[in-house]
């Protein structure tokens, strides 16, 4: 099933293509390759190992996964 929906960093109102109900998506965040790369760079550049954990605490460094709140189906991803 292909949809031409552009997912963004915020929840969107749409009709779920799986349960056909009007919904506002639920967002869950997940560390991405970008998050891991930034942590690795901070680990090498920073003298403190604690600095490498910063990207895991910053929401803009993570992917936003959109889910249907009714059927809990994955709908799409927004990657910064």
PDB file with SEQRES, HELIX, SHEET and CRYST1 records, atoms N, CA, C and O in Angstrom:
SEQRES   1 A   80  UNK UNK UNK UNK UNK UNK UNK UNK UNK UNK UNK UNK UNK          
SEQRES   2 A   80  UNK UNK UNK UNK UNK UNK UNK UNK UNK UNK UNK UNK UNK          
SEQRES   3 A   80  UNK UNK UNK UNK UNK UNK UNK UNK UNK UNK UNK UNK UNK          
SEQRES   4 A   80  UNK UNK UNK UNK UNK UNK UNK UNK UNK UNK UNK UNK UNK          
SEQRES   5 A   80  UNK UNK UNK UNK UNK UNK UNK UNK UNK UNK UNK UNK UNK          
SEQRES   6 A   80  UNK UNK UNK UNK UNK UNK UNK UNK UNK UNK UNK UNK UNK          
SEQRES   7 A   80  UNK UNK                                                      
HELIX    1 AA1 UNK A   33  UNK A   45  1                                  13    
HELIX    2 AA2 UNK A   49  UNK A   53  5                                   5    
HELIX    3 AA3 UNK A   54  UNK A   57  1                                   4    
HELIX    4 AA4 UNK A   59  UNK A   61  5                                   3    
SHEET    1 AA1 2 UNK A  13  UNK A  15  0                                        
SHEET    2 AA1 2 UNK A  22  UNK A  24 -1                                        
SHEET    1 AA2 3 UNK A  26  UNK A  31  0                                        
SHEET    2 AA2 3 UNK A  62  UNK A  67 -1                                        
SHEET    3 AA2 3 UNK A  74  UNK A  78 -1                                        
CRYST1    1.000    1.000    1.000  90.00  90.00  90.00 P 1           1          
ATOM      1  N   UNK A   1       0.848  -1.170   0.000  1.00  0.00           N  
ATOM      2  CA  UNK A   1       0.000   0.000   0.000  1.00  0.00           C  
ATOM      3  C   UNK A   1       0.897   1.238   0.000  1.00  0.00           C  
ATOM      4  O   UNK A   1       1.700   1.429   0.913  1.00  0.00           O  
ATOM      5  N   UNK A   2       0.757   2.060  -1.010  1.00  0.00           N  
ATOM      6  CA  UNK A   2       1.598   3.243  -1.133  1.00  0.00           C  
ATOM      7  C   UNK A   2       0.772   4.487  -0.856  1.00  0.00           C  
ATOM      8  O   UNK A   2      -0.323   4.653  -1.393  1.00  0.00           O  
ATOM      9  N   UNK A   3       1.304   5.351  -0.022  1.00  0.00           N  
ATOM     10  CA  UNK A   3       0.659   6.629   0.254  1.00  0.00           C  
ATOM     11  C   UNK A   3       1.657   7.739  -0.016  1.00  0.00           C  
ATOM     12  O   UNK A   3       2.864   7.553   0.138  1.00  0.00           O  
ATOM     13  N   UNK A   4       1.152   8.881  -0.414  1.00  0.00           N  
ATOM     14  CA  UNK A   4       2.008  10.031  -0.708  1.00  0.00           C  
ATOM     15  C   UNK A   4       1.968  11.039   0.424  1.00  0.00           C  
ATOM     16  O   UNK A   4       1.973  12.244   0.175  1.00  0.00           O  
ATOM     17  N   UNK A   5       1.931  10.580   1.641  1.00  0.00           N  
ATOM     18  CA  UNK A   5       1.878  11.450   2.806  1.00  0.00           C  
ATOM     19  C   UNK A   5       3.295  11.814   3.211  1.00  0.00           C  
ATOM     20  O   UNK A   5       4.168  10.950   3.298  1.00  0.00           O  
ATOM     21  N   UNK A   6       3.516  13.087   3.458  1.00  0.00           N  
ATOM     22  CA  UNK A   6       4.814  13.534   3.958  1.00  0.00           C  
ATOM     23  C   UNK A   6       4.711  13.674   5.473  1.00  0.00           C  
ATOM     24  O   UNK A   6       3.994  14.532   5.989  1.00  0.00           O  
ATOM     25  N   UNK A   7       5.427  12.833   6.153  1.00  0.00           N  
ATOM     26  CA  UNK A   7       5.418  12.864   7.610  1.00  0.00           C  
ATOM     27  C   UNK A   7       6.421  13.902   8.082  1.00  0.00           C  
ATOM     28  O   UNK A   7       7.512  14.030   7.526  1.00  0.00           O  
ATOM     29  N   UNK A   8       6.038  14.639   9.113  1.00  0.00           N  
ATOM     30  CA  UNK A   8       6.897  15.679   9.657  1.00  0.00           C  
ATOM     31  C   UNK A   8       7.265  15.381  11.096  1.00  0.00           C  
ATOM     32  O   UNK A   8       7.024  14.280  11.591  1.00  0.00           O  
ATOM     33  N   UNK A   9       7.853  16.365  11.768  1.00  0.00           N  
ATOM     34  CA  UNK A   9       8.263  16.154  13.150  1.00  0.00           C  
ATOM     35  C   UNK A   9       7.097  16.170  14.142  1.00  0.00           C  
ATOM     36  O   UNK A   9       7.261  15.776  15.297  1.00  0.00           O  
ATOM     37  N   UNK A  10       5.921  16.624  13.696  1.00  0.00           N  
ATOM     38  CA  UNK A  10       4.752  16.723  14.569  1.00  0.00           C  
ATOM     39  C   UNK A  10       3.677  15.729  14.135  1.00  0.00           C  
ATOM     40  O   UNK A  10       3.670  15.291  12.985  1.00  0.00           O  
ATOM     41  N   UNK A  11       2.765  15.367  15.051  1.00  0.00           N  
ATOM     42  CA  UNK A  11       1.666  14.469  14.684  1.00  0.00           C  
ATOM     43  C   UNK A  11       0.819  15.099  13.579  1.00  0.00           C  
ATOM     44  O   UNK A  11       0.672  16.319  13.519  1.00  0.00           O  
ATOM     45  N   UNK A  12       0.272  14.265  12.715  1.00  0.00           N  
ATOM     46  CA  UNK A  12      -0.578  14.761  11.637  1.00  0.00           C  
ATOM     47  C   UNK A  12      -1.946  14.089  11.699  1.00  0.00           C  
ATOM     48  O   UNK A  12      -2.084  12.963  12.177  1.00  0.00           O  
ATOM     49  N   UNK A  13      -2.957  14.808  11.204  1.00  0.00           N  
ATOM     50  CA  UNK A  13      -4.306  14.258  11.114  1.00  0.00           C  
ATOM     51  C   UNK A  13      -4.441  13.601   9.750  1.00  0.00           C  
ATOM     52  O   UNK A  13      -4.106  14.199   8.728  1.00  0.00           O  
ATOM     53  N   UNK A  14      -4.932  12.369   9.739  1.00  0.00           N  
ATOM     54  CA  UNK A  14      -5.066  11.627   8.489  1.00  0.00           C  
ATOM     55  C   UNK A  14      -6.044  10.485   8.681  1.00  0.00           C  
ATOM     56  O   UNK A  14      -6.526  10.251   9.790  1.00  0.00           O  
ATOM     57  N   UNK A  15      -6.336   9.777   7.610  1.00  0.00           N  
ATOM     58  CA  UNK A  15      -7.110   8.545   7.692  1.00  0.00           C  
ATOM     59  C   UNK A  15      -6.119   7.397   7.624  1.00  0.00           C  
ATOM     60  O   UNK A  15      -5.335   7.308   6.679  1.00  0.00           O  
ATOM     61  N   UNK A  16      -6.146   6.532   8.602  1.00  0.00           N  
ATOM     62  CA  UNK A  16      -5.228   5.392   8.630  1.00  0.00           C  
ATOM     63  C   UNK A  16      -5.530   4.475   7.448  1.00  0.00           C  
ATOM     64  O   UNK A  16      -6.675   4.058   7.271  1.00  0.00           O  
ATOM     65  N   UNK A  17      -4.510   4.153   6.628  1.00  0.00           N  
ATOM     66  CA  UNK A  17      -4.743   3.279   5.482  1.00  0.00           C  
ATOM     67  C   UNK A  17      -4.993   1.811   5.874  1.00  0.00           C  
ATOM     68  O   UNK A  17      -5.356   1.002   5.020  1.00  0.00           O  
ATOM     69  N   UNK A  18      -4.807   1.468   7.135  1.00  0.00           N  
ATOM     70  CA  UNK A  18      -4.987   0.085   7.575  1.00  0.00           C  
ATOM     71  C   UNK A  18      -6.338  -0.141   8.250  1.00  0.00           C  
ATOM     72  O   UNK A  18      -7.022  -1.122   7.957  1.00  0.00           O  
ATOM     73  N   UNK A  19      -6.726   0.766   9.159  1.00  0.00           N  
ATOM     74  CA  UNK A  19      -8.020   0.601   9.840  1.00  0.00           C  
ATOM     75  C   UNK A  19      -9.094   1.547   9.294  1.00  0.00           C  
ATOM     76  O   UNK A  19     -10.253   1.468   9.702  1.00  0.00           O  
ATOM     77  N   UNK A  20      -8.714   2.441   8.376  1.00  0.00           N  
ATOM     78  CA  UNK A  20      -9.633   3.389   7.719  1.00  0.00           C  
ATOM     79  C   UNK A  20     -10.387   4.287   8.693  1.00  0.00           C  
ATOM     80  O   UNK A  20     -11.536   4.648   8.438  1.00  0.00           O  
ATOM     81  N   UNK A  21      -9.763   4.643   9.787  1.00  0.00           N  
ATOM     82  CA  UNK A  21     -10.354   5.543  10.778  1.00  0.00           C  
ATOM     83  C   UNK A  21      -9.621   6.884  10.733  1.00  0.00           C  
ATOM     84  O   UNK A  21      -8.421   6.920  10.460  1.00  0.00           O  
ATOM     85  N   UNK A  22     -10.331   7.991  10.997  1.00  0.00           N  
ATOM     86  CA  UNK A  22      -9.644   9.286  11.094  1.00  0.00           C  
ATOM     87  C   UNK A  22      -8.834   9.322  12.397  1.00  0.00           C  
ATOM     88  O   UNK A  22      -9.361   9.045  13.474  1.00  0.00           O  
ATOM     89  N   UNK A  23      -7.567   9.662  12.281  1.00  0.00           N  
ATOM     90  CA  UNK A  23      -6.669   9.625  13.444  1.00  0.00           C  
ATOM     91  C   UNK A  23      -5.733  10.818  13.442  1.00  0.00           C  
ATOM     92  O   UNK A  23      -5.595  11.511  12.434  1.00  0.00           O  
ATOM     93  N   UNK A  24      -5.098  11.050  14.567  1.00  0.00           N  
ATOM     94  CA  UNK A  24      -3.930  11.919  14.677  1.00  0.00           C  
ATOM     95  C   UNK A  24      -2.803  10.985  15.071  1.00  0.00           C  
ATOM     96  O   UNK A  24      -2.888  10.293  16.086  1.00  0.00           O  
ATOM     97  N   UNK A  25      -1.753  10.965  14.273  1.00  0.00           N  
ATOM     98  CA  UNK A  25      -0.683   9.993  14.500  1.00  0.00           C  
ATOM     99  C   UNK A  25      -0.014  10.182  15.855  1.00  0.00           C  
ATOM    100  O   UNK A  25       0.026  11.283  16.405  1.00  0.00           O  
ATOM    101  N   UNK A  26       0.503   9.089  16.371  1.00  0.00           N  
ATOM    102  CA  UNK A  26       1.289   9.087  17.603  1.00  0.00           C  
ATOM    103  C   UNK A  26       2.748   8.968  17.182  1.00  0.00           C  
ATOM    104  O   UNK A  26       3.098   8.160  16.321  1.00  0.00           O  
ATOM    105  N   UNK A  27       3.592   9.787  17.805  1.00  0.00           N  
ATOM    106  CA  UNK A  27       5.009   9.779  17.434  1.00  0.00           C  
ATOM    107  C   UNK A  27       5.837   9.102  18.511  1.00  0.00           C  
ATOM    108  O   UNK A  27       5.700   9.374  19.704  1.00  0.00           O  
ATOM    109  N   UNK A  28       6.702   8.210  18.047  1.00  0.00           N  
ATOM    110  CA  UNK A  28       7.700   7.587  18.912  1.00  0.00           C  
ATOM    111  C   UNK A  28       9.055   7.926  18.315  1.00  0.00           C  
ATOM    112  O   UNK A  28       9.215   7.927  17.095  1.00  0.00           O  
ATOM    113  N   UNK A  29      10.032   8.214  19.168  1.00  0.00           N  
ATOM    114  CA  UNK A  29      11.362   8.556  18.660  1.00  0.00           C  
ATOM    115  C   UNK A  29      12.285   7.354  18.770  1.00  0.00           C  
ATOM    116  O   UNK A  29      12.125   6.490  19.633  1.00  0.00           O  
ATOM    117  N   UNK A  30      13.260   7.328  17.863  1.00  0.00           N  
ATOM    118  CA  UNK A  30      14.211   6.225  17.815  1.00  0.00           C  
ATOM    119  C   UNK A  30      15.556   6.787  17.374  1.00  0.00           C  
ATOM    120  O   UNK A  30      15.610   7.560  16.418  1.00  0.00           O  
ATOM    121  N   UNK A  31      16.647   6.414  18.052  1.00  0.00           N  
ATOM    122  CA  UNK A  31      17.964   6.876  17.603  1.00  0.00           C  
ATOM    123  C   UNK A  31      18.226   6.414  16.168  1.00  0.00           C  
ATOM    124  O   UNK A  31      17.892   5.294  15.783  1.00  0.00           O  
ATOM    125  N   UNK A  32      18.824   7.301  15.402  1.00  0.00           N  
ATOM    126  CA  UNK A  32      19.117   6.996  14.004  1.00  0.00           C  
ATOM    127  C   UNK A  32      20.621   6.850  13.795  1.00  0.00           C  
ATOM    128  O   UNK A  32      21.402   6.950  14.741  1.00  0.00           O  
ATOM    129  N   UNK A  33      21.013   6.614  12.557  1.00  0.00           N  
ATOM    130  CA  UNK A  33      22.437   6.557  12.233  1.00  0.00           C  
ATOM    131  C   UNK A  33      23.098   7.894  12.534  1.00  0.00           C  
ATOM    132  O   UNK A  33      24.253   7.952  12.957  1.00  0.00           O  
ATOM    133  N   UNK A  34      22.344   8.972  12.308  1.00  0.00           N  
ATOM    134  CA  UNK A  34      22.842  10.321  12.609  1.00  0.00           C  
ATOM    135  C   UNK A  34      23.142  10.462  14.102  1.00  0.00           C  
ATOM    136  O   UNK A  34      24.156  11.050  14.479  1.00  0.00           O  
ATOM    137  N   UNK A  35      22.280   9.933  14.936  1.00  0.00           N  
ATOM    138  CA  UNK A  35      22.474   9.989  16.385  1.00  0.00           C  
ATOM    139  C   UNK A  35      23.755   9.267  16.780  1.00  0.00           C  
ATOM    140  O   UNK A  35      24.559   9.795  17.548  1.00  0.00           O  
ATOM    141  N   UNK A  36      23.944   8.061  16.253  1.00  0.00           N  
ATOM    142  CA  UNK A  36      25.125   7.269  16.579  1.00  0.00           C  
ATOM    143  C   UNK A  36      26.404   7.926  16.053  1.00  0.00           C  
ATOM    144  O   UNK A  36      27.438   7.890  16.719  1.00  0.00           O  
ATOM    145  N   UNK A  37      26.336   8.523  14.863  1.00  0.00           N  
ATOM    146  CA  UNK A  37      27.499   9.196  14.284  1.00  0.00           C  
ATOM    147  C   UNK A  37      27.901  10.411  15.112  1.00  0.00           C  
ATOM    148  O   UNK A  37      29.085  10.617  15.379  1.00  0.00           O  
ATOM    149  N   UNK A  38      26.919  11.218  15.521  1.00  0.00           N  
ATOM    150  CA  UNK A  38      27.217  12.378  16.366  1.00  0.00           C  
ATOM    151  C   UNK A  38      27.811  11.952  17.706  1.00  0.00           C  
ATOM    152  O   UNK A  38      28.723  12.604  18.214  1.00  0.00           O  
ATOM    153  N   UNK A  39      27.308  10.880  18.274  1.00  0.00           N  
ATOM    154  CA  UNK A  39      27.850  10.376  19.543  1.00  0.00           C  
ATOM    155  C   UNK A  39      29.295   9.930  19.369  1.00  0.00           C  
ATOM    156  O   UNK A  39      30.135  10.179  20.234  1.00  0.00           O  
ATOM    157  N   UNK A  40      29.582   9.274  18.258  1.00  0.00           N  
ATOM    158  CA  UNK A  40      30.944   8.827  17.982  1.00  0.00           C  
ATOM    159  C   UNK A  40      31.892  10.013  17.798  1.00  0.00           C  
ATOM    160  O   UNK A  40      33.009  10.002  18.315  1.00  0.00           O  
ATOM    161  N   UNK A  41      31.453  11.025  17.072  1.00  0.00           N  
ATOM    162  CA  UNK A  41      32.272  12.231  16.870  1.00  0.00           C  
ATOM    163  C   UNK A  41      32.528  12.933  18.193  1.00  0.00           C  
ATOM    164  O   UNK A  41      33.653  13.353  18.462  1.00  0.00           O  
ATOM    165  N   UNK A  42      31.496  13.065  19.025  1.00  0.00           N  
ATOM    166  CA  UNK A  42      31.676  13.704  20.328  1.00  0.00           C  
ATOM    167  C   UNK A  42      32.589  12.898  21.230  1.00  0.00           C  
ATOM    168  O   UNK A  42      33.320  13.466  22.043  1.00  0.00           O  
ATOM    169  N   UNK A  43      32.555  11.597  21.098  1.00  0.00           N  
ATOM    170  CA  UNK A  43      33.426  10.736  21.900  1.00  0.00           C  
ATOM    171  C   UNK A  43      34.891  10.969  21.533  1.00  0.00           C  
ATOM    172  O   UNK A  43      35.750  11.018  22.413  1.00  0.00           O  
ATOM    173  N   UNK A  44      35.178  11.112  20.236  1.00  0.00           N  
ATOM    174  CA  UNK A  44      36.553  11.329  19.791  1.00  0.00           C  
ATOM    175  C   UNK A  44      37.034  12.755  20.044  1.00  0.00           C  
ATOM    176  O   UNK A  44      38.194  12.966  20.401  1.00  0.00           O  
ATOM    177  N   UNK A  45      36.140  13.743  19.859  1.00  0.00           N  
ATOM    178  CA  UNK A  45      36.532  15.143  20.009  1.00  0.00           C  
ATOM    179  C   UNK A  45      36.487  15.634  21.450  1.00  0.00           C  
ATOM    180  O   UNK A  45      37.311  16.450  21.863  1.00  0.00           O  
ATOM    181  N   UNK A  46      35.531  15.137  22.203  1.00  0.00           N  
ATOM    182  CA  UNK A  46      35.387  15.576  23.591  1.00  0.00           C  
ATOM    183  C   UNK A  46      36.281  14.771  24.507  1.00  0.00           C  
ATOM    184  O   UNK A  46      36.510  13.584  24.275  1.00  0.00           O  
ATOM    185  N   UNK A  47      36.779  15.402  25.531  1.00  0.00           N  
ATOM    186  CA  UNK A  47      37.631  14.699  26.479  1.00  0.00           C  
ATOM    187  C   UNK A  47      36.827  13.847  27.441  1.00  0.00           C  
ATOM    188  O   UNK A  47      37.353  12.931  28.073  1.00  0.00           O  
ATOM    189  N   UNK A  48      35.547  14.161  27.542  1.00  0.00           N  
ATOM    190  CA  UNK A  48      34.683  13.477  28.498  1.00  0.00           C  
ATOM    191  C   UNK A  48      33.786  12.477  27.775  1.00  0.00           C  
ATOM    192  O   UNK A  48      33.182  12.812  26.757  1.00  0.00           O  
ATOM    193  N   UNK A  49      33.697  11.275  28.284  1.00  0.00           N  
ATOM    194  CA  UNK A  49      32.840  10.260  27.671  1.00  0.00           C  
ATOM    195  C   UNK A  49      31.361  10.583  27.851  1.00  0.00           C  
ATOM    196  O   UNK A  49      30.525  10.083  27.097  1.00  0.00           O  
ATOM    197  N   UNK A  50      31.027  11.407  28.833  1.00  0.00           N  
ATOM    198  CA  UNK A  50      29.626  11.778  29.059  1.00  0.00           C  
ATOM    199  C   UNK A  50      29.080  12.629  27.922  1.00  0.00           C  
ATOM    200  O   UNK A  50      27.874  12.631  27.678  1.00  0.00           O  
ATOM    201  N   UNK A  51      29.952  13.354  27.222  1.00  0.00           N  
ATOM    202  CA  UNK A  51      29.520  14.207  26.110  1.00  0.00           C  
ATOM    203  C   UNK A  51      28.915  13.389  24.977  1.00  0.00           C  
ATOM    204  O   UNK A  51      28.047  13.879  24.253  1.00  0.00           O  
ATOM    205  N   UNK A  52      29.358  12.166  24.820  1.00  0.00           N  
ATOM    206  CA  UNK A  52      28.864  11.352  23.715  1.00  0.00           C  
ATOM    207  C   UNK A  52      27.405  10.938  23.904  1.00  0.00           C  
ATOM    208  O   UNK A  52      26.779  10.458  22.959  1.00  0.00           O  
ATOM    209  N   UNK A  53      26.854  11.115  25.102  1.00  0.00           N  
ATOM    210  CA  UNK A  53      25.464  10.749  25.360  1.00  0.00           C  
ATOM    211  C   UNK A  53      24.480  11.852  24.988  1.00  0.00           C  
ATOM    212  O   UNK A  53      23.273  11.614  24.944  1.00  0.00           O  
ATOM    213  N   UNK A  54      24.981  13.049  24.722  1.00  0.00           N  
ATOM    214  CA  UNK A  54      24.115  14.196  24.423  1.00  0.00           C  
ATOM    215  C   UNK A  54      23.178  13.933  23.247  1.00  0.00           C  
ATOM    216  O   UNK A  54      21.989  14.227  23.368  1.00  0.00           O  
ATOM    217  N   UNK A  55      23.647  13.388  22.102  1.00  0.00           N  
ATOM    218  CA  UNK A  55      22.718  13.166  20.981  1.00  0.00           C  
ATOM    219  C   UNK A  55      21.541  12.245  21.312  1.00  0.00           C  
ATOM    220  O   UNK A  55      20.487  12.344  20.683  1.00  0.00           O  
ATOM    221  N   UNK A  56      21.706  11.364  22.280  1.00  0.00           N  
ATOM    222  CA  UNK A  56      20.613  10.463  22.662  1.00  0.00           C  
ATOM    223  C   UNK A  56      19.547  11.166  23.507  1.00  0.00           C  
ATOM    224  O   UNK A  56      18.457  10.629  23.708  1.00  0.00           O  
ATOM    225  N   UNK A  57      19.862  12.364  23.998  1.00  0.00           N  
ATOM    226  CA  UNK A  57      18.919  13.131  24.808  1.00  0.00           C  
ATOM    227  C   UNK A  57      18.247  14.258  24.026  1.00  0.00           C  
ATOM    228  O   UNK A  57      17.295  14.864  24.519  1.00  0.00           O  
ATOM    229  N   UNK A  58      18.724  14.544  22.825  1.00  0.00           N  
ATOM    230  CA  UNK A  58      18.205  15.641  22.013  1.00  0.00           C  
ATOM    231  C   UNK A  58      17.214  15.072  20.987  1.00  0.00           C  
ATOM    232  O   UNK A  58      17.601  14.296  20.114  1.00  0.00           O  
ATOM    233  N   UNK A  59      15.942  15.458  21.094  1.00  0.00           N  
ATOM    234  CA  UNK A  59      14.932  14.898  20.185  1.00  0.00           C  
ATOM    235  C   UNK A  59      15.204  15.166  18.699  1.00  0.00           C  
ATOM    236  O   UNK A  59      14.840  14.347  17.855  1.00  0.00           O  
ATOM    237  N   UNK A  60      15.827  16.282  18.370  1.00  0.00           N  
ATOM    238  CA  UNK A  60      16.063  16.596  16.957  1.00  0.00           C  
ATOM    239  C   UNK A  60      17.121  15.690  16.322  1.00  0.00           C  
ATOM    240  O   UNK A  60      17.275  15.690  15.100  1.00  0.00           O  
ATOM    241  N   UNK A  61      17.843  14.927  17.125  1.00  0.00           N  
ATOM    242  CA  UNK A  61      18.842  13.987  16.598  1.00  0.00           C  
ATOM    243  C   UNK A  61      18.252  12.600  16.348  1.00  0.00           C  
ATOM    244  O   UNK A  61      18.957  11.687  15.916  1.00  0.00           O  
ATOM    245  N   UNK A  62      16.968  12.450  16.619  1.00  0.00           N  
ATOM    246  CA  UNK A  62      16.338  11.140  16.478  1.00  0.00           C  
ATOM    247  C   UNK A  62      15.298  11.152  15.361  1.00  0.00           C  
ATOM    248  O   UNK A  62      14.768  12.205  15.009  1.00  0.00           O  
ATOM    249  N   UNK A  63      15.012   9.980  14.808  1.00  0.00           N  
ATOM    250  CA  UNK A  63      13.947   9.835  13.824  1.00  0.00           C  
ATOM    251  C   UNK A  63      12.604   9.841  14.544  1.00  0.00           C  
ATOM    252  O   UNK A  63      12.494   9.372  15.676  1.00  0.00           O  
ATOM    253  N   UNK A  64      11.581  10.378  13.875  1.00  0.00           N  
ATOM    254  CA  UNK A  64      10.219  10.385  14.407  1.00  0.00           C  
ATOM    255  C   UNK A  64       9.412   9.344  13.641  1.00  0.00           C  
ATOM    256  O   UNK A  64       9.221   9.470  12.431  1.00  0.00           O  
ATOM    257  N   UNK A  65       8.944   8.326  14.336  1.00  0.00           N  
ATOM    258  CA  UNK A  65       8.153   7.264  13.731  1.00  0.00           C  
ATOM    259  C   UNK A  65       6.681   7.521  14.025  1.00  0.00           C  
ATOM    260  O   UNK A  65       6.299   7.693  15.182  1.00  0.00           O  
ATOM    261  N   UNK A  66       5.855   7.549  12.982  1.00  0.00           N  
ATOM    262  CA  UNK A  66       4.424   7.812  13.120  1.00  0.00           C  
ATOM    263  C   UNK A  66       3.675   6.483  13.189  1.00  0.00           C  
ATOM    264  O   UNK A  66       3.897   5.584  12.378  1.00  0.00           O  
ATOM    265  N   UNK A  67       2.784   6.379  14.174  1.00  0.00           N  
ATOM    266  CA  UNK A  67       1.964   5.181  14.372  1.00  0.00           C  
ATOM    267  C   UNK A  67       0.494   5.560  14.480  1.00  0.00           C  
ATOM    268  O   UNK A  67       0.158   6.671  14.890  1.00  0.00           O  
ATOM    269  N   UNK A  68      -0.377   4.630  14.109  1.00  0.00           N  
ATOM    270  CA  UNK A  68      -1.812   4.809  14.292  1.00  0.00           C  
ATOM    271  C   UNK A  68      -2.149   4.512  15.753  1.00  0.00           C  
ATOM    272  O   UNK A  68      -1.766   3.460  16.265  1.00  0.00           O  
ATOM    273  N   UNK A  69      -2.866   5.428  16.442  1.00  0.00           N  
ATOM    274  CA  UNK A  69      -3.207   5.172  17.845  1.00  0.00           C  
ATOM    275  C   UNK A  69      -4.290   4.104  18.015  1.00  0.00           C  
ATOM    276  O   UNK A  69      -4.445   3.560  19.108  1.00  0.00           O  
ATOM    277  N   UNK A  70      -5.033   3.799  16.965  1.00  0.00           N  
ATOM    278  CA  UNK A  70      -6.112   2.807  17.066  1.00  0.00           C  
ATOM    279  C   UNK A  70      -5.618   1.379  16.828  1.00  0.00           C  
ATOM    280  O   UNK A  70      -5.904   0.477  17.616  1.00  0.00           O  
ATOM    281  N   UNK A  71      -4.873   1.182  15.730  1.00  0.00           N  
ATOM    282  CA  UNK A  71      -4.429  -0.182  15.403  1.00  0.00           C  
ATOM    283  C   UNK A  71      -2.935  -0.383  15.658  1.00  0.00           C  
ATOM    284  O   UNK A  71      -2.414  -1.474  15.428  1.00  0.00           O  
ATOM    285  N   UNK A  72      -2.242   0.653  16.129  1.00  0.00           N  
ATOM    286  CA  UNK A  72      -0.818   0.623  16.468  1.00  0.00           C  
ATOM    287  C   UNK A  72       0.065   0.160  15.298  1.00  0.00           C  
ATOM    288  O   UNK A  72       1.078  -0.511  15.497  1.00  0.00           O  
ATOM    289  N   UNK A  73      -0.337   0.528  14.087  1.00  0.00           N  
ATOM    290  CA  UNK A  73       0.412   0.176  12.892  1.00  0.00           C  
ATOM    291  C   UNK A  73       1.394   1.286  12.555  1.00  0.00           C  
ATOM    292  O   UNK A  73       1.065   2.470  12.640  1.00  0.00           O  
ATOM    293  N   UNK A  74       2.596   0.896  12.173  1.00  0.00           N  
ATOM    294  CA  UNK A  74       3.609   1.855  11.732  1.00  0.00           C  
ATOM    295  C   UNK A  74       3.158   2.456  10.414  1.00  0.00           C  
ATOM    296  O   UNK A  74       2.770   1.736   9.494  1.00  0.00           O  
ATOM    297  N   UNK A  75       3.212   3.813  10.323  1.00  0.00           N  
ATOM    298  CA  UNK A  75       2.738   4.498   9.121  1.00  0.00           C  
ATOM    299  C   UNK A  75       3.850   5.142   8.314  1.00  0.00           C  
ATOM    300  O   UNK A  75       3.772   5.189   7.086  1.00  0.00           O  
ATOM    301  N   UNK A  76       4.885   5.641   8.982  1.00  0.00           N  
ATOM    302  CA  UNK A  76       5.973   6.302   8.259  1.00  0.00           C  
ATOM    303  C   UNK A  76       6.960   6.935   9.201  1.00  0.00           C  
ATOM    304  O   UNK A  76       6.752   6.966  10.414  1.00  0.00           O  
ATOM    305  N   UNK A  77       8.051   7.447   8.629  1.00  0.00           N  
ATOM    306  CA  UNK A  77       9.141   8.035   9.412  1.00  0.00           C  
ATOM    307  C   UNK A  77       9.489   9.414   8.906  1.00  0.00           C  
ATOM    308  O   UNK A  77       9.474   9.676   7.704  1.00  0.00           O  
ATOM    309  N   UNK A  78       9.804  10.297   9.845  1.00  0.00           N  
ATOM    310  CA  UNK A  78      10.391  11.595   9.528  1.00  0.00           C  
ATOM    311  C   UNK A  78      11.829  11.556  10.023  1.00  0.00           C  
ATOM    312  O   UNK A  78      12.081  11.380  11.215  1.00  0.00           O  
ATOM    313  N   UNK A  79      12.759  11.719   9.107  1.00  0.00           N  
ATOM    314  CA  UNK A  79      14.179  11.742   9.465  1.00  0.00           C  
ATOM    315  C   UNK A  79      14.725  13.132   9.212  1.00  0.00           C  
ATOM    316  O   UNK A  79      14.576  13.674   8.117  1.00  0.00           O  
ATOM    317  N   UNK A  80      15.353  13.707  10.214  1.00  0.00           N  
ATOM    318  CA  UNK A  80      15.950  15.042  10.077  1.00  0.00           C  
ATOM    319  C   UNK A  80      17.070  15.033   9.089  1.00  0.00           C  
ATOM    320  O   UNK A  80      17.689  16.069   8.847  1.00  0.00           O  
TER     321      UNK A  80                                                      
END                                                                             
